[in-house]
């Protein structure tokens, strides 16, 4: 206890905490006199280091970094435990039948080699299946006995269909991977223009890989597969981009609409270039 006096009067006895609090509130002054047991004489409170020294700072509490919880993942993320075939089949079924759930569960912290591998397998199977059906169809349907010059240039013959099948068998993985990288980059650019790209490019690439790899499996269905695959790819990308980027479906649809328009313009440009080149090749024959 510290006895405090001022102007010849004793104000009372107080604990160190009370004196320290009184100095803060102005109840006591550093010029007030104090005495405690063991002191030979009264002394100003300013000489009491135990009450004038600042209290020690509390030890800082270590901050635990808050990381958002990662989604549960899709079957493809568990292929090491459940097997490659089961993981591929489960992922394709989930993406095709419940795309919103699939892309809400899709993880974005796994290596990019994982979605690229899925895309390569599904996309390559679809390309080979479509080329194989083309070979079968062109061998069944009758060929014109006297084909015109344009038919010779553009018509699908058994020889050309077989060349296409060989090309997809050998170069299919390269074509699938390269086209997905480019298409995902274009779609991400349009998503940025639409104000919906809330995450980096690799998230858009993951959406394209799982969408394309799953949609191409529809090519295994004869006749209707070639029509269903591109339609579902567009739907899957719209749903996937909205879920993965946390944006609205309207912004995702705008981005994919611009992407589709750009693809149509490119196709028309290539068609007219090929048509012009074919007419240039046929001009000497036509002038005869």
Secondary structure, 3 states (H helix, E strand, C coil): CEEEEECCEEEEEECHHHHHHHHHHCCCCCCCEEECCCCCCCEEHHHCHHHHCCCCCCCCCCCCCCCCCCCCCCHHHHHHHHCHHHHHHHHHHHHHHCHHHHHHHCCCCCCHHHHHHHHHHHHHHHHHHHHHHHHHHHHHCCCCCCCCHHHHHHCCCHHHHHHHHHHHHHHHHHHHHHHHHHHHHHHHHHHHHCCCCCCCHHHHHHHHHHHHHHHHHHHHCCCCHHHHHHHHHHHHHHHHHHHHHCCCHHHHHHHHHHHHHHHHHHHHHHHHHHHHHHHHHHHHHHHC
